[in-house]
Amino acid sequence: MQISAVIITLNEEKKIEQCIRSLKNIADEILVFDSFSTDNTVSIAKQLGAKVLQHKFEGYMQQKELATNAAQYDWIFSIDADEVVTERLEKSILQIKNGQLEYTAYQVSRITNYCGKWIKHCGWYPDKVTRLVDRTKGNWGGGSVHEHWVQNTTTPTGLLKGDLLHYSYDTISQHIIKIDKFTELGARDAVAKGKDCSKLKVWLAPKWYFFTAYILQLGILDGYYGYIICKYSSFGKMIKYGKIRQYAKMKREGIPY
């Protein structure tokens, strides 16, 4: 069994090195699929022995599908540039490479570092994502954002032991920027599919999300940053649904958006 580790990137010079180094023992090929970074991402990746291809960004699902198809081997480990494989996760993957193969797709539990704190609640952990897959048994689905692996078989998905470290947000400002970016992509996808949103949902959904994440999912136990995460994530819900409502109205009226 040989594995191609695939990383889609755009201006990730601060984090790409630790990601690539964490893959050295498990990957037979490291492919960086870059969206024309303007920083040192590409040069760092090449210095570390990664193969680099570049393609204009078309959406997260589209980039992952293109990158997966461009890889040398059928077994793909899809990882983001701000993620790092832990020793326990590495051991789990090596066990599969050495013959303990049971499934055609495997999930990993991802834990996020927010401004220096590991978040263990808020509905953020364990964030189970499918990352080790046999590309002949499925494809990437979803929209421009929130891509996911879709199997073309009835085989269940396995779960690897060990966490994938996600160094997602160094500052609160980065969280705010990502909220605007992801809600824009998500809203446009939704309206393109004919969806709209009521005023009640714009008002009520964020409040329910905050209560669920902060109280029911114990975000309160993550302290100050737990509160910040739940508050800004609920704000993100309001922004997304507000954009959907606005763009749906513009679409009905024939106004470009």
Phi and psi in degrees as GROMACS dihedral restraints (atoms count N, CA, C in turn):
[ dihedral_restraints ]
;  ai    aj    ak    al  type     phi  dphi    fc
    3     4     5     6     1  -120.8    20    10
    4     5     6     7     1   144.0    20    10
    6     7     8     9     1  -121.1    20    10
    7     8     9    10     1   133.4    20    10
    9    10    11    12     1  -100.8    20    10
   10    11    12    13     1   119.3    20    10
   12    13    14    15     1   -87.0    20    10
   13    14    15    16     1   126.7    20    10
   15    16    17    18     1  -118.3    20    10
   16    17    18    19     1   127.3    20    10
   18    19    20    21     1  -126.5    20    10
   19    20    21    22     1   122.5    20    10
   21    22    23    24     1   -93.5    20    10
   22    23    24    25     1   136.8    20    10
   24    25    26    27     1  -137.6    20    10
   25    26    27    28     1   155.3    20    10
   27    28    29    30     1  -157.0    20    10
   28    29    30    31     1   108.6    20    10
   30    31    32    33     1    53.8    20    10
   31    32    33    34     1    62.2    20    10
   33    34    35    36     1  -117.9    20    10
   34    35    36    37     1    33.6    20    10
   36    37    38    39     1   -60.7    20    10
   37    38    39    40     1   -25.6    20    10
   39    40    41    42     1   -78.5    20    10
   40    41    42    43     1   -20.9    20    10
   42    43    44    45     1  -125.0    20    10
   43    44    45    46     1   -14.5    20    10
   45    46    47    48     1   -65.1    20    10
   46    47    48    49     1   -32.5    20    10
   48    49    50    51     1   -64.1    20    10
   49    50    51    52     1   -48.9    20    10
   51    52    53    54     1   -66.1    20    10
   52    53    54    55     1   -30.1    20    10
   54    55    56    57     1   -65.5    20    10
   55    56    57    58     1   -51.8    20    10
   57    58    59    60     1   -62.6    20    10
   58    59    60    61     1   -43.3    20    10
   60    61    62    63     1   -61.6    20    10
   61    62    63    64     1   -31.9    20    10
   63    64    65    66     1   -73.7    20    10
   64    65    66    67     1   -10.0    20    10
   66    67    68    69     1   -99.2    20    10
   67    68    69    70     1    -7.9    20    10
   69    70    71    72     1   -56.9    20    10
   70    71    72    73     1   -36.1    20    10
   72    73    74    75     1   -87.2    20    10
   73    74    75    76     1   -12.4    20    10
   75    76    77    78     1  -113.6    20    10
   76    77    78    79     1   -21.0    20    10
   78    79    80    81     1  -102.5    20    10
   79    80    81    82     1   135.6    20    10
   81    82    83    84     1   -90.3    20    10
   82    83    84    85     1   -15.4    20    10
   84    85    86    87     1  -148.5    20    10
   85    86    87    88     1   137.2    20    10
   87    88    89    90     1  -117.0    20    10
   88    89    90    91     1   115.1    20    10
   90    91    92    93     1  -111.6    20    10
   91    92    93    94     1   119.4    20    10
   93    94    95    96     1   -99.6    20    10
   94    95    96    97     1   117.7    20    10
   96    97    98    99     1  -105.3    20    10
   97    98    99   100     1    98.1    20    10
   99   100   101   102     1  -100.9    20    10
  100   101   102   103     1   145.0    20    10
  102   103   104   105     1  -100.0    20    10
  103   104   105   106     1    48.3    20    10
  105   106   107   108     1    60.6    20    10
  106   107   108   109     1    60.3    20    10
  108   109   110   111     1   -60.4    20    10
  109   110   111   112     1   146.5    20    10
  111   112   113   114     1  -104.2    20    10
  112   113   114   115     1     3.0    20    10
  114   115   116   117     1  -106.1    20    10
  115   116   117   118     1  -152.4    20    10
  117   118   119   120     1   -95.6    20    10
  118   119   120   121     1    16.9    20    10
  120   121   122   123     1   -54.1    20    10
  121   122   123   124     1   -50.6    20    10
  123   124   125   126     1   -64.5    20    10
  124   125   126   127     1   -45.6    20    10
  126   127   128   129     1   -65.7    20    10
  127   128   129   130     1   -38.8    20    10
  129   130   131   132     1   -63.4    20    10
  130   131   132   133     1   -45.5    20    10
  132   133   134   135     1   -60.3    20    10
  133   134   135   136     1   -43.6    20    10
  135   136   137   138     1   -66.3    20    10
  136   137   138   139     1   -39.3    20    10
  138   139   140   141     1   -61.8    20    10
  139   140   141   142     1   -30.1    20    10
  141   142   143   144     1   -89.9    20    10
  142   143   144   145     1     6.0    20    10
  144   145   146   147     1    91.7    20    10
  145   146   147   148     1     8.4    20    10
  147   148   149   150     1   -81.1    20    10
  148   149   150   151     1   149.4    20    10
  150   151   152   153     1   -83.6    20    10
  151   152   153   154     1   136.0    20    10
  153   154   155   156     1  -120.9    20    10
  154   155   156   157     1   128.1    20    10
  156   157   158   159     1  -122.3    20    10
  157   158   159   160     1   149.8    20    10
  159   160   161   162     1  -124.5    20    10
  160   161   162   163     1   140.8    20    10
  162   163   164   165     1  -154.3    20    10
  163   164   165   166     1   138.3    20    10
  165   166   167   168     1   -58.4    20    10
  166   167   168   169     1   136.2    20    10
  168   169   170   171     1   -65.4    20    10
  169   170   171   172     1   127.0    20    10
  171   172   173   174     1  -117.5    20    10
  172   173   174   175     1    -4.0    20    10
  174   175   176   177     1   133.3    20    10
  175   176   177   178     1   152.9    20    10
  177   178   179   180     1   -63.5    20    10
  178   179   180   181     1   -42.9    20    10
  180   181   182   183     1   -63.1    20    10
  181   182   183   184     1   -45.4    20    10
  183   184   185   186     1   -63.8    20    10
  184   185   186   187     1   -42.8    20    10
  186   187   188   189     1   -63.7    20    10
  187   188   189   190     1   -43.1    20    10
  189   190   191   192     1   -66.5    20    10
  190   191   192   193     1   -36.8    20    10
  192   193   194   195     1   -66.8    20    10
  193   194   195   196     1   -44.5    20    10
  195   196   197   198     1   -63.4    20    10
  196   197   198   199     1   -42.9    20    10
  198   199   200   201     1   -65.5    20    10
  199   200   201   202     1   -41.2    20    10
  201   202   203   204     1   -61.5    20    10
  202   203   204   205     1   -43.0    20    10
  204   205   206   207     1   -69.8    20    10
  205   206   207   208     1   -25.1    20    10
  207   208   209   210     1   -84.3    20    10
  208   209   210   211     1   -10.9    20    10
  210   211   212   213     1   -70.1    20    10
  211   212   213   214     1   159.3    20    10
  213   214   215   216     1   -79.0    20    10
  214   215   216   217     1   -36.2    20    10
  216   217   218   219     1  -110.6    20    10
  217   218   219   220     1   157.4    20    10
  219   220   221   222     1   -75.1    20    10
  220   221   222   223     1   -29.5    20    10
  222   223   224   225     1   -84.9    20    10
  223   224   225   226     1   122.8    20    10
  225   226   227   228     1  -116.0    20    10
  226   227   228   229     1   131.2    20    10
  228   229   230   231     1  -109.7    20    10
  229   230   231   232     1   106.3    20    10
  231   232   233   234     1   -89.0    20    10
  232   233   234   235     1   125.4    20    10
  234   235   236   237     1  -142.4    20    10
  235   236   237   238     1   145.5    20    10
  237   238   239   240     1   -89.1    20    10
  238   239   240   241     1   158.1    20    10
  240   241   242   243     1   -64.5    20    10
  241   242   243   244     1   -23.0    20    10
  243   244   245   246     1   -97.0    20    10
  244   245   246   247     1    21.5    20    10
  246   247   248   249     1  -118.0    20    10
  247   248   249   250     1   152.9    20    10
  249   250   251   252     1  -137.1    20    10
  250   251   252   253     1   134.0    20    10
  252   253   254   255     1   -79.8    20    10
  253   254   255   256     1   127.7    20    10
  255   256   257   258     1   -81.2    20    10
  256   257   258   259     1   167.2    20    10
  258   259   260   261     1   -62.7    20    10
  259   260   261   262     1   -38.9    20    10
  261   262   263   264     1   -67.5    20    10
  262   263   264   265     1   -40.3    20    10
  264   265   266   267     1   -66.5    20    10
  265   266   267   268     1   -40.4    20    10
  267   268   269   270     1   -57.4    20    10
  268   269   270   271     1   -44.5    20    10
  270   271   272   273     1   -61.8    20    10
  271   272   273   274     1   -40.5    20    10
  273   274   275   276     1   -63.0    20    10
  274   275   276   277     1   -41.8    20    10
  276   277   278   279     1   -68.6    20    10
  277   278   279   280     1   -39.3    20    10
  279   280   281   282     1   -65.5    20    10
  280   281   282   283     1   -33.4    20    10
  282   283   284   285     1   -63.1    20    10
  283   284   285   286     1   -38.8    20    10
  285   286   287   288     1   -67.4    20    10
  286   287   288   289     1   -42.7    20    10
  288   289   290   291     1   -62.0    20    10
  289   290   291   292     1   -29.1    20    10
  291   292   293   294     1   -91.2    20    10
  292   293   294   295     1    12.5    20    10
  294   295   296   297     1   120.4    20    10
  295   296   297   298     1    -4.8    20    10
  297   298   299   300     1   -92.6    20    10
  298   299   300   301     1    49.6    20    10
  300   301   302   303     1   -88.1    20    10
  301   302   303   304     1   121.2    20    10
  303   304   305   306     1  -120.4    20    10
  304   305   306   307     1   -25.7    20    10
  306   307   308   309     1  -128.1    20    10
  307   308   309   310     1   172.2    20    10
  309   310   311   312     1  -103.9    20    10
  310   311   312   313     1    -0.7    20    10
  312   313   314   315     1  -155.1    20    10
  313   314   315   316     1   143.4    20    10
  315   316   317   318     1  -131.8    20    10
  316   317   318   319     1   139.2    20    10
  318   319   320   321     1   -92.9    20    10
  319   320   321   322     1   158.7    20    10
  321   322   323   324     1  -127.5    20    10
  322   323   324   325     1   154.9    20    10
  324   325   326   327     1   -93.7    20    10
  325   326   327   328     1   119.2    20    10
  327   328   329   330     1  -102.6    20    10
  328   329   330   331     1   132.7    20    10
  330   331   332   333     1  -117.1    20    10
  331   332   333   334     1   133.3    20    10
  333   334   335   336     1  -101.6    20    10
  334   335   336   337     1   137.2    20    10
  336   337   338   339     1   -98.2    20    10
  337   338   339   340     1   119.2    20    10
  339   340   341   342     1  -116.4    20    10
  340   341   342   343     1   108.4    20    10
  342   343   344   345     1    54.5    20    10
  343   344   345   346     1    37.3    20    10
  345   346   347   348     1    93.7    20    10
  346   347   348   349     1    -3.5    20    10
  348   349   350   351     1  -115.1    20    10
  349   350   351   352     1   133.1    20    10
  351   352   353   354     1   -78.0    20    10
  352   353   354   355     1   124.8    20    10
  354   355   356   357     1   -95.4    20    10
  355   356   357   358     1   119.4    20    10
  357   358   359   360     1  -110.3    20    10
  358   359   360   361     1     2.0    20    10
  360   361   362   363     1  -136.9    20    10
  361   362   363   364     1  -144.6    20    10
  363   364   365   366     1    65.0    20    10
  364   365   366   367     1    10.2    20    10
  366   367   368   369     1    78.1    20    10
  367   368   369   370     1     8.2    20    10
  369   370   371   372     1   -94.8    20    10
  370   371   372   373     1   -14.6    20    10
  372   373   374   375     1  -143.4    20    10
  373   374   375   376     1   137.2    20    10
  375   376   377   378     1   -79.7    20    10
  376   377   378   379     1   126.4    20    10
  378   379   380   381     1   -87.0    20    10
  379   380   381   382     1    95.8    20    10
  381   382   383   384     1   -84.0    20    10
  382   383   384   385     1   119.7    20    10
  384   385   386   387     1  -129.5    20    10
  385   386   387   388     1   140.7    20    10
  387   388   389   390     1   -80.5    20    10
  388   389   390   391     1   120.5    20    10
  390   391   392   393     1  -131.0    20    10
  391   392   393   394     1   -28.5    20    10
  393   394   395   396     1  -105.2    20    10
  394   395   396   397     1   114.0    20    10
  396   397   398   399     1  -139.9    20    10
  397   398   399   400     1   154.0    20    10
  399   400   401   402     1   -91.2    20    10
  400   401   402   403     1   110.1    20    10
  402   403   404   405     1   -65.7    20    10
  403   404   405   406     1   -16.3    20    10
  405   406   407   408     1   -78.8    20    10
  406   407   408   409     1    -6.1    20    10
  408   409   410   411     1  -112.0    20    10
  409   410   411   412     1    16.2    20    10
  411   412   413   414     1   173.2    20    10
  412   413   414   415     1  -166.6    20    10
  414   415   416   417     1  -159.1    20    10
  415   416   417   418     1   168.5    20    10
  417   418   419   420     1   -82.7    20    10
  418   419   420   421     1   132.9    20    10
  420   421   422   423     1  -123.1    20    10
  421   422   423   424     1  -177.5    20    10
  423   424   425   426     1   107.5    20    10
  424   425   426   427     1  -160.3    20    10
  426   427   428   429     1  -114.2    20    10
  427   428   429   430     1  -150.1    20    10
  429   430   431   432     1   -65.4    20    10
  430   431   432   433     1   -23.2    20    10
  432   433   434   435     1  -136.4    20    10
  433   434   435   436     1   162.4    20    10
  435   436   437   438     1    61.3    20    10
  436   437   438   439     1    49.1    20    10
  438   439   440   441     1   -69.0    20    10
  439   440   441   442     1   154.4    20    10
  441   442   443   444     1  -151.5    20    10
  442   443   444   445     1   157.5    20    10
  444   445   446   447     1   -84.5    20    10
  445   446   447   448     1   132.3    20    10
  447   448   449   450     1  -117.4    20    10
  448   449   450   451     1   116.1    20    10
  450   451   452   453     1   -81.2    20    10
  451   452   453   454     1   145.9    20    10
  453   454   455   456     1  -100.9    20    10
  454   455   456   457     1    18.8    20    10
  456   457   458   459     1  -127.7    20    10
  457   458   459   460     1   170.6    20    10
  459   460   461   462     1   -95.2    20    10
  460   461   462   463     1     7.4    20    10
  462   463   464   465     1   -65.8    20    10
  463   464   465   466     1   132.8    20    10
  465   466   467   468     1   -66.7    20    10
  466   467   468   469     1   163.8    20    10
  468   469   470   471     1   -94.5    20    10
  469   470   471   472     1   132.5    20    10
  471   472   473   474     1   -82.5    20    10
  472   473   474   475     1   170.1    20    10
  474   475   476   477     1  -128.1    20    10
  475   476   477   478     1   120.7    20    10
  477   478   479   480     1   -79.6    20    10
  478   479   480   481     1   146.1    20    10
  480   481   482   483     1   -81.0    20    10
  481   482   483   484     1   145.2    20    10
  483   484   485   486     1   100.5    20    10
  484   485   486   487     1   151.6    20    10
  486   487   488   489     1   -96.1    20    10
  487   488   489   490     1   154.0    20    10
  489   490   491   492     1  -102.2    20    10
  490   491   492   493     1   118.4    20    10
  492   493   494   495     1   -79.3    20    10
  493   494   495   496     1   128.1    20    10
  495   496   497   498     1  -117.0    20    10
  496   497   498   499     1   103.3    20    10
  498   499   500   501     1   -90.3    20    10
  499   500   501   502     1    74.6    20    10
  501   502   503   504     1   -83.9    20    10
  502   503   504   505     1   -45.5    20    10
  504   505   506   507     1  -127.5    20    10
  505   506   507   508     1   117.2    20    10
  507   508   509   510     1   -87.0    20    10
  508   509   510   511     1   -26.0    20    10
  510   511   512   513     1  -140.1    20    10
  511   512   513   514     1   160.0    20    10
  513   514   515   516     1   -64.2    20    10
  514   515   516   517     1   -34.6    20    10
  516   517   518   519     1   -59.1    20    10
  517   518   519   520     1   -37.9    20    10
  519   520   521   522     1   -62.7    20    10
  520   521   522   523     1   -37.0    20    10
  522   523   524   525     1   -63.4    20    10
  523   524   525   526     1   -44.4    20    10
  525   526   527   528     1   -63.0    20    10
  526   527   528   529     1   -43.3    20    10
  528   529   530   531     1   -62.3    20    10
  529   530   531   532     1   -42.3    20    10
  531   532   533   534     1   -68.6    20    10
  532   533   534   535     1   -35.8    20    10
  534   535   536   537     1   -58.7    20    10
  535   536   537   538     1   -46.0    20    10
  537   538   539   540     1   -63.9    20    10
  538   539   540   541     1   -43.0    20    10
  540   541   542   543     1   -65.0    20    10
  541   542   543   544     1   -49.1    20    10
  543   544   545   546     1   -71.4    20    10
  544   545   546   547     1   -36.7    20    10
  546   547   548   549     1   -67.7    20    10
  547   548   549   550     1   -32.7    20    10
  549   550   551   552     1   -64.9    20    10
  550   551   552   553     1   -49.0    20    10
  552   553   554   555     1   -63.4    20    10
  553   554   555   556     1   -44.4    20    10
  555   556   557   558     1   -65.2    20    10
  556   557   558   559     1   -41.0    20    10
  558   559   560   561     1   -66.2    20    10
  559   560   561   562     1   -43.2    20    10
  561   562   563   564     1   -65.3    20    10
  562   563   564   565     1   -38.2    20    10
  564   565   566   567     1   -61.7    20    10
  565   566   567   568     1   -44.5    20    10
  567   568   569   570     1   -63.2    20    10
  568   569   570   571     1   -45.5    20    10
  570   571   572   573     1   -67.8    20    10
  571   572   573   574     1   -36.1    20    10
  573   574   575   576     1   -61.7    20    10
  574   575   576   577     1   -27.2    20    10
  576   577   578   579     1   -90.9    20    10
  577   578   579   580     1     6.5    20    10
  579   580   581   582     1    89.0    20    10
  580   581   582   583     1    13.4    20    10
  582   583   584   585     1   -85.8    20    10
  583   584   585   586     1   154.1    20    10
  585   586   587   588     1  -136.1    20    10
  586   587   588   589     1   179.7    20    10
  588   589   590   591     1  -147.0    20    10
  589   590   591   592     1   136.8    20    10
  591   592   593   594     1   -82.9    20    10
  592   593   594   595     1   160.8    20    10
  594   595   596   597     1   -61.8    20    10
  595   596   597   598     1   -36.4    20    10
  597   598   599   600     1   -61.7    20    10
  598   599   600   601     1   -41.5    20    10
  600   601   602   603     1   -67.7    20    10
  601   602   603   604     1   -40.0    20    10
  603   604   605   606     1   -59.3    20    10
  604   605   606   607     1   -37.2    20    10
  606   607   608   609     1   -82.0    20    10
  607   608   609   610     1   -43.7    20    10
  609   610   611   612     1   -87.6    20    10
  610   611   612   613     1   -39.7    20    10
  612   613   614   615     1   -56.9    20    10
  613   614   615   616     1   -43.0    20    10
  615   616   617   618     1   -62.9    20    10
  616   617   618   619     1   -37.8    20    10
  618   619   620   621     1   -66.2    20    10
  619   620   621   622     1   -43.2    20    10
  621   622   623   624     1   -66.2    20    10
  622   623   624   625     1   -39.5    20    10
  624   625   626   627     1   -61.5    20    10
  625   626   627   628     1   -45.2    20    10
  627   628   629   630     1   -61.8    20    10
  628   629   630   631     1   -44.5    20    10
  630   631   632   633     1   -61.5    20    10
  631   632   633   634     1   -43.3    20    10
  633   634   635   636     1   -63.5    20    10
  634   635   636   637     1   -49.2    20    10
  636   637   638   639     1   -72.0    20    10
  637   638   639   640     1   -41.4    20    10
  639   640   641   642     1   -83.9    20    10
  640   641   642   643     1   -35.9    20    10
  642   643   644   645     1  -100.6    20    10
  643   644   645   646     1   -61.2    20    10
  645   646   647   648     1   -68.3    20    10
  646   647   648   649     1   -36.5    20    10
  648   649   650   651     1   -98.5    20    10
  649   650   651   652     1    13.1    20    10
  651   652   653   654     1    63.3    20    10
  652   653   654   655     1    31.8    20    10
  654   655   656   657     1   -58.3    20    10
  655   656   657   658     1   -25.1    20    10
  657   658   659   660     1   -58.9    20    10
  658   659   660   661     1   -27.3    20    10
  660   661   662   663     1   -76.1    20    10
  661   662   663   664     1   -12.3    20    10
  663   664   665   666     1   -89.6    20    10
  664   665   666   667     1    11.1    20    10
  666   667   668   669     1    69.3    20    10
  667   668   669   670     1  -147.5    20    10
  669   670   671   672     1   -57.2    20    10
  670   671   672   673     1   -47.7    20    10
  672   673   674   675     1   -71.8    20    10
  673   674   675   676     1   -24.4    20    10
  675   676   677   678     1   -62.4    20    10
  676   677   678   679     1   -42.2    20    10
  678   679   680   681     1   -65.1    20    10
  679   680   681   682     1   -45.7    20    10
  681   682   683   684     1   -59.9    20    10
  682   683   684   685     1   -45.1    20    10
  684   685   686   687     1   -60.1    20    10
  685   686   687   688     1   -49.1    20    10
  687   688   689   690     1   -65.0    20    10
  688   689   690   691     1   -38.5    20    10
  690   691   692   693     1   -68.0    20    10
  691   692   693   694     1   -47.7    20    10
  693   694   695   696     1   -73.1    20    10
  694   695   696   697     1   -32.6    20    10
  696   697   698   699     1   -67.6    20    10
  697   698   699   700     1   -37.7    20    10
  699   700   701   702     1   -68.0    20    10
  700   701   702   703     1   -37.5    20    10
  702   703   704   705     1   -60.0    20    10
  703   704   705   706     1   -39.1    20    10
  705   706   707   708     1   -60.9    20    10
  706   707   708   709     1   -37.0    20    10
  708   709   710   711     1   -61.3    20    10
  709   710   711   712     1   -44.4    20    10
  711   712   713   714     1   -62.3    20    10
  712   713   714   715     1   -42.9    20    10
  714   715   716   717     1   -62.1    20    10
  715   716   717   718     1   -45.8    20    10
  717   718   719   720     1   -60.8    20    10
  718   719   720   721     1   -49.6    20    10
  720   721   722   723     1   -69.1    20    10
  721   722   723   724     1   -33.5    20    10
  723   724   725   726     1   -63.9    20    10
  724   725   726   727     1   -41.2    20    10
  726   727   728   729     1   -65.9    20    10
  727   728   729   730     1   -41.0    20    10
  729   730   731   732     1   -59.4    20    10
  730   731   732   733     1   -45.7    20    10
  732   733   734   735     1   -62.5    20    10
  733   734   735   736     1   -43.4    20    10
  735   736   737   738     1   -65.2    20    10
  736   737   738   739     1   -48.7    20    10
  738   739   740   741     1   -68.9    20    10
  739   740   741   742     1   -33.4    20    10
  741   742   743   744     1   -64.5    20    10
  742   743   744   745     1   -40.5    20    10
  744   745   746   747     1   -64.6    20    10
  745   746   747   748     1   -43.6    20    10
  747   748   749   750     1   -64.0    20    10
  748   749   750   751     1   -37.3    20    10
  750   751   752   753     1   -64.2    20    10
  751   752   753   754     1   -43.2    20    10
  753   754   755   756     1   -63.1    20    10
  754   755   756   757     1   -33.8    20    10
  756   757   758   759     1   -89.5    20    10
  757   758   759   760     1    -0.3    20    10
  759   760   761   762     1    74.7    20    10
  760   761   762   763     1    23.7    20    10
  762   763   764   765     1   -95.4    20    10
  763   764   765   766     1   129.1    20    10
  765   766   767   768     1   -60.5    20    10
  766   767   768   769     1   142.4    20    10
